[in-house]
Amino acid sequence: MSTAALTMMFTATAPAASATAGKSTPDTQQASAAAWTRTTTINNGPIRTCYAASCDEVWRPGPGESVYWSHYAINPNSNNRWYYVEYAVGNGTPKFFYGWIYCGNVTASC
C-alpha cells in the first residue's frame, strides 16, 4: 500500500473498544459504526463531507445541539482530529445527516 493511501487511513474508536484501521468513505461509515457516543456542539461549525475544512458542508447544527460520533480521523495535512457524526433534524420522522465535524466544534476532546 502506498504512503498516500496509508495517510488517508484513520483510526476508528469506540468507547471501551480497541482502535482499528479502516477506509474513510461515507458509504461504509454507517455500516461499520460499532457505537455512537453523544457530544454537544460548541458553535455552529459545519458537518462536512470529509475531514478537511475545504470539503463541502452537509449541515450546520446550531450551538448546544447533540450529535453522535462513532469514530475519528486525523487530517494528514493539518494534523487535527475530525469526528464522524450523525445528526438528526425533526421530530416524529427525523432526517439524519452524516459527515465529519472538526473536534474544536464539539465538546469531545481534540
Rosetta silent file (secondary structure, phi, psi, omega in degrees, C-alpha in Angstrom):
SEQUENCE: MSTAALTMMFTATAPAASATAGKSTPDTQQASAAAWTRTTTINNGPIRTCYAASCDEVWRPGPGESVYWSHYAINPNSNNRWYYVEYAVGNGTPKFFYGWIYCGNVTASC
SCORE:     score description
SCORE:     0.000 S_00000001
   1 L     0.000  138.481 -177.341    0.000    0.000    0.000 S_00000001
   2 L   -72.680  160.732  177.283    1.372    3.442   -0.884 S_00000001
   3 H   -60.976  -39.647  179.329    2.266    6.073    1.711 S_00000001
   4 H   -62.602  -41.414  179.040   -0.524    8.305    0.371 S_00000001
   5 H   -66.381  -39.798  178.012   -3.062    5.517    0.818 S_00000001
   6 H   -66.084  -35.607  179.445   -1.855    4.848    4.345 S_00000001
   7 H   -63.040  -33.497 -178.052   -2.075    8.553    5.164 S_00000001
   8 L   -82.356   -2.709  175.673   -5.756    8.561    4.239 S_00000001
   9 L   -74.623  159.061  177.954   -6.482    5.691    6.634 S_00000001
  10 E  -133.827  166.426  176.338   -7.959    6.580   10.004 S_00000001
  11 E   -99.408  120.900  178.551   -8.169    5.133   13.457 S_00000001
  12 E   -88.200  134.533  179.349  -11.677    4.085   14.415 S_00000001
  13 L  -130.008  148.531  174.143  -12.523    4.435   18.059 S_00000001
  14 L  -143.263  153.645 -179.946  -15.481    3.466   20.153 S_00000001
  15 L   -55.930  132.327  178.051  -15.958    3.685   23.904 S_00000001
  16 L    56.727   30.334  178.537  -14.140    0.861   25.685 S_00000001
  17 L  -126.180  154.922  178.406  -13.030   -0.607   22.362 S_00000001
  18 L   -79.989  159.346 -178.691   -9.618   -1.039   20.850 S_00000001
  19 L   -78.620  143.739  175.187   -8.550    1.030   17.853 S_00000001
  20 E  -136.231  160.606  179.147   -8.766   -0.415   14.356 S_00000001
  21 E  -102.078  150.456  179.295   -7.907    0.955   10.931 S_00000001
  22 E  -161.764  169.974 -179.272  -10.388    1.380    8.105 S_00000001
  23 L   -83.728  141.036 -176.605  -11.161    3.210    4.906 S_00000001
  24 L   -97.157   79.256  174.451  -12.779    6.626    5.209 S_00000001
  25 L  -126.698  135.533 -176.732  -15.731    6.605    2.847 S_00000001
  26 H   -54.539  -35.066 -178.978  -19.205    7.808    3.872 S_00000001
  27 H   -61.819  -32.879 -177.819  -20.911    4.683    2.459 S_00000001
  28 H   -91.710  -12.972 -175.342  -19.022    2.415    4.842 S_00000001
  29 H   -63.460  -49.914 -176.745  -19.201    4.667    7.896 S_00000001
  30 H   -63.203  -41.224 -177.896  -22.781    3.894    8.905 S_00000001
  31 H   -69.939  -30.855 -175.028  -22.370    0.151    8.422 S_00000001
  32 H   -94.169   -4.451 -177.501  -19.104   -0.039   10.359 S_00000001
  33 L   -68.985  116.500 -179.279  -20.094    2.126   13.317 S_00000001
  34 L   -80.825  -35.421 -177.367  -19.955   -0.085   16.407 S_00000001
  35 L  -154.012  149.580  176.380  -21.242    2.543   18.834 S_00000001
  36 L  -112.639  130.454 -178.945  -22.398    6.145   18.790 S_00000001
  37 E  -113.624  130.527 -178.296  -21.249    8.476   21.564 S_00000001
  38 E   -73.285  139.069  170.036  -23.117   11.696   22.315 S_00000001
  39 E  -142.316  169.388 -176.524  -21.303   15.022   22.198 S_00000001
  40 E  -121.571  141.537  177.759  -22.532   18.617   22.038 S_00000001
  41 E   -74.684  141.665 -179.915  -21.750   21.317   19.504 S_00000001
  42 L   -91.176  -37.519 -179.004  -19.913   24.345   20.875 S_00000001
  43 L  -137.786 -162.072  178.954  -20.674   26.689   17.982 S_00000001
  44 L  -102.303   41.143  175.971  -22.331   26.355   14.601 S_00000001
  45 L   -61.979  142.842 -173.658  -19.343   24.685   12.941 S_00000001
  46 L   -78.270  154.069  165.200  -20.375   22.642    9.897 S_00000001
  47 E   -89.040  131.652 -173.608  -20.598   18.921    9.356 S_00000001
  48 E  -118.401  166.375 -178.803  -18.585   18.234    6.184 S_00000001
  49 L   -74.245  -19.512  177.170  -18.333   15.503    3.533 S_00000001
  50 L  -148.415  177.028 -174.682  -14.735   14.695    4.519 S_00000001
  51 L   -94.170   62.514  174.722  -12.306   15.557    7.306 S_00000001
  52 L  -153.965  147.566 -179.274  -10.899   18.809    5.931 S_00000001
  53 L   -63.226  -21.566 -178.791  -12.059   22.442    6.064 S_00000001
  54 L   -82.343   -7.009 -177.855  -12.080   22.550    2.258 S_00000001
  55 L   -78.148  156.370 -179.278  -14.768   19.836    1.971 S_00000001
  56 L   -64.318  150.426  176.137  -18.405   20.627    1.191 S_00000001
  57 E   -79.986  140.296  174.353  -20.870   21.261    4.012 S_00000001
  58 E   -96.893  -47.558 -178.880  -23.513   18.638    4.767 S_00000001
  59 E  -162.141  158.434  178.851  -25.341   20.552    7.526 S_00000001
  60 L  -124.915   92.900  177.982  -24.655   23.264   10.093 S_00000001
  61 L   -69.816  152.567  178.458  -26.059   22.410   13.534 S_00000001
  62 L   -79.541  171.274  177.741  -26.517   25.277   15.971 S_00000001
  63 L   -62.952  141.038  177.551  -24.642   25.721   19.262 S_00000001
  64 L    81.087    9.254  179.128  -25.656   23.280   22.014 S_00000001
  65 L   -82.550  149.370  175.533  -27.033   20.638   19.629 S_00000001
  66 E   -87.150  131.031  170.030  -26.494   16.934   20.258 S_00000001
  67 E  -129.099  157.945 -179.088  -24.523   14.972   17.671 S_00000001
  68 E  -121.059  129.164 -179.892  -23.324   11.391   17.960 S_00000001
  69 E  -110.131  148.933  179.723  -19.868   10.279   16.846 S_00000001
  70 E  -112.543  -28.884  179.307  -18.710    6.769   16.015 S_00000001
  71 E  -165.098  174.425  179.045  -15.001    7.279   15.242 S_00000001
  72 E  -133.209  165.966  177.050  -12.494    9.935   14.318 S_00000001
  73 E  -135.736  152.111  175.752   -9.839   10.641   11.704 S_00000001
  74 E  -102.934  123.509  176.727   -6.712   12.770   11.729 S_00000001
  75 L   -68.016  121.664 -174.930   -6.374   15.169    8.808 S_00000001
  76 L   -69.187  -23.285 -178.835   -2.911   14.392    7.390 S_00000001
  77 L   -83.479  -40.575 -177.820   -2.266   17.961    6.192 S_00000001
  78 L  -108.774   -2.705  176.815   -3.180   19.902    9.339 S_00000001
  79 L    55.226   41.918  177.196   -2.801   17.056   11.864 S_00000001
  80 L  -120.055  161.866 -173.618   -6.134   17.794   13.554 S_00000001
  81 E   -93.854  137.974  175.775   -8.945   15.498   14.688 S_00000001
  82 E  -127.911  138.146  178.600  -12.325   15.181   12.990 S_00000001
  83 E  -102.124  137.807  172.667  -15.264   13.135   14.273 S_00000001
  84 E   -84.567  120.678 -171.136  -17.617   11.180   12.037 S_00000001
  85 E  -124.852  159.257  171.074  -21.067   12.189   13.293 S_00000001
  86 E  -117.338  133.723  179.338  -24.751   11.519   12.960 S_00000001
  87 E  -133.975  128.568 -178.434  -27.123   14.456   13.421 S_00000001
  88 E  -105.774  135.374  177.822  -30.928   14.186   13.459 S_00000001
  89 E  -121.641  131.151  175.661  -33.264   17.016   12.449 S_00000001
  90 L   101.069  159.005  178.107  -37.021   16.979   13.074 S_00000001
  91 L  -108.055  162.203 -179.872  -39.480   15.206   15.315 S_00000001
  92 L    77.177  -83.142  176.578  -41.548   12.139   14.542 S_00000001
  93 L  -117.344   85.501 -176.125  -39.685   11.050   11.429 S_00000001
  94 L   -70.361  155.623  172.504  -36.298   12.776   11.710 S_00000001
  95 E   -99.524  134.259 -178.120  -33.904   13.276    8.831 S_00000001
  96 E  -104.000  136.312  174.845  -30.366   12.077    9.547 S_00000001
  97 E  -115.802  138.968  179.703  -27.213   13.800    8.356 S_00000001
  98 E  -126.247  142.658  177.701  -23.824   12.079    8.405 S_00000001
  99 E   169.777 -163.743 -174.263  -20.389   13.587    7.957 S_00000001
 100 E  -110.298  136.801  176.457  -17.268   14.936    9.618 S_00000001
 101 E  -127.752  136.777  179.708  -17.036   17.714   12.211 S_00000001
 102 E   -63.955  139.572 -176.039  -13.827   19.339   13.450 S_00000001
 103 H   -60.393  -27.459  177.713  -13.075   18.498   17.096 S_00000001
 104 H   -71.101   -8.588  179.557  -12.930   22.211   18.016 S_00000001
 105 H   -99.861    0.892  179.497  -16.627   22.491   17.179 S_00000001
 106 E  -135.400  166.504 -179.570  -17.797   19.849   19.696 S_00000001
 107 L   -79.193  -13.141  174.476  -17.231   19.038   23.363 S_00000001
 108 L   -62.268  152.868 -172.401  -15.490   15.737   22.535 S_00000001
 109 L   -68.579  152.702  173.991  -11.738   16.022   23.024 S_00000001
 110 L   -97.327    0.000    0.000   -9.254   17.259   20.461 S_00000001
